[in-house]
Structure formats: C-alpha cells, structure tokens
C-alpha cells in the first residue's frame, strides 16, 4: 500500500513539470519515469532505515508521513533526468 502512495505522490509532483522547459532526457515521459523511479526507490530507502529492514509498508503501516517519504525521491529523480537531458543537449521546443 505504501508503494501505491509513493507512486501517486511521484505522479502528482510530475504534473508540475509543465512549467519547466522540456529538456528532460526522454522528454515528458523521461520526467515521469524519473519521478516514479525516484519516489519508489527513495521512499523504500527511507522507510527501510526507519524500520531497520528492507521492507515496504503494508496497509496498516501506511500513513501521510510514509507517503511523504517519496517527495525527495521524486524531486531527485526528475532533477537527474533533467540534468542528463541538459548534458545530452536536449533542446526545448
């Protein structure tokens, strides 16, 4: 259940990329992949550090704080795809 929350949070943050120049590696789909991958990976890492084992939260362990664990990951993922797009010379049209 926590992974669903992380994916939805990454998707929600991805919607804000409409205000950025489209210089993401892979275009807007690359931004989506960066947001989703980053939110799930970082969300899992933060939750695993909290509980002390590599695990994902179930239905009873998922709350708003657990869902917010994915925010830094989504931002880092989108930033990574954006910087890679700049490095590869993607031009916004």
C-alpha positions as CSV (number, residue, x, y, z in Angstrom):
1,X,0.0,0.0,0.0
2,X,2.9,2.3,0.7
3,X,4.3,1.8,-2.8
4,X,1.0,2.9,-4.2
5,X,1.2,6.1,-2.2
6,X,4.8,6.7,-3.3
7,X,3.8,6.2,-7.0
8,X,0.8,8.5,-6.7
9,X,3.0,11.2,-5.0
10,X,5.6,10.9,-7.7
11,X,2.8,11.3,-10.3
12,X,1.4,14.3,-8.6
13,X,4.8,16.0,-8.4
14,X,5.4,15.1,-12.1
15,X,2.5,17.3,-13.1
16,X,4.4,20.4,-12.0
17,X,7.0,19.8,-14.8
18,X,4.6,21.6,-17.2
19,X,6.1,24.9,-16.0
20,X,9.7,23.8,-16.9
21,X,11.3,23.8,-20.3
22,X,11.1,20.4,-21.8
23,X,14.8,19.5,-21.5
24,X,14.3,16.2,-19.8
25,X,16.2,13.2,-21.1
26,X,13.3,11.3,-22.8
27,X,11.0,14.3,-22.8
28,X,8.0,14.4,-20.6
29,X,8.0,10.6,-20.4
30,X,11.5,10.8,-19.1
31,X,10.3,13.2,-16.4
32,X,7.6,10.8,-15.5
33,X,10.0,7.8,-15.2
34,X,12.4,9.9,-13.1
35,X,9.6,10.9,-10.7
36,X,8.2,7.4,-10.4
37,X,11.6,5.6,-10.0
38,X,13.0,8.2,-7.6
39,X,9.9,8.2,-5.4
40,X,9.8,4.5,-5.1
41,X,13.5,4.0,-4.6
42,X,14.0,6.8,-2.0
43,X,10.7,6.0,-0.3
44,X,11.8,2.4,0.2
45,X,15.2,3.5,1.5
46,X,13.8,6.0,4.0
47,X,11.2,3.5,5.2
48,X,13.8,0.8,5.5
49,X,16.0,3.0,7.6
50,X,13.1,3.7,9.8
51,X,12.1,0.1,10.4
52,X,15.6,-1.3,10.2
53,X,14.9,-3.8,7.4
54,X,14.5,-3.6,3.7
55,X,10.7,-3.6,3.5
56,X,7.7,-1.8,2.1
57,X,4.8,-0.6,4.3
58,X,1.6,-2.6,4.3
59,X,-1.9,-1.2,4.6
60,X,-1.8,-0.7,8.4
61,X,1.7,0.9,8.3
62,X,0.9,3.5,5.6
63,X,0.1,7.0,6.7
64,X,0.7,10.5,5.4
65,X,4.2,10.6,6.7
66,X,5.1,7.4,4.9
67,X,3.7,8.8,1.7
68,X,5.7,12.0,2.1
69,X,8.9,9.9,2.1
70,X,8.7,9.9,-1.6
71,X,8.8,13.6,-2.2
72,X,12.6,14.0,-2.1
73,X,13.0,10.9,-4.3
74,X,10.6,12.3,-6.9
75,X,12.5,15.6,-7.0
76,X,15.9,13.9,-7.2
77,X,14.7,11.6,-10.0
78,X,13.3,14.4,-12.1
79,X,16.4,16.5,-11.5
80,X,18.6,13.6,-12.6
81,X,16.7,13.2,-15.8
82,X,16.7,17.0,-16.4
83,X,20.4,17.3,-15.8
84,X,21.0,14.3,-18.1
85,X,18.9,16.0,-20.8
86,X,21.0,19.1,-20.5
87,X,24.2,17.1,-20.7
88,X,23.0,15.4,-23.8
89,X,22.0,18.7,-25.4
90,X,18.2,18.2,-25.5
91,X,16.7,21.4,-26.8
92,X,13.3,22.7,-25.6
93,X,10.9,23.4,-28.5
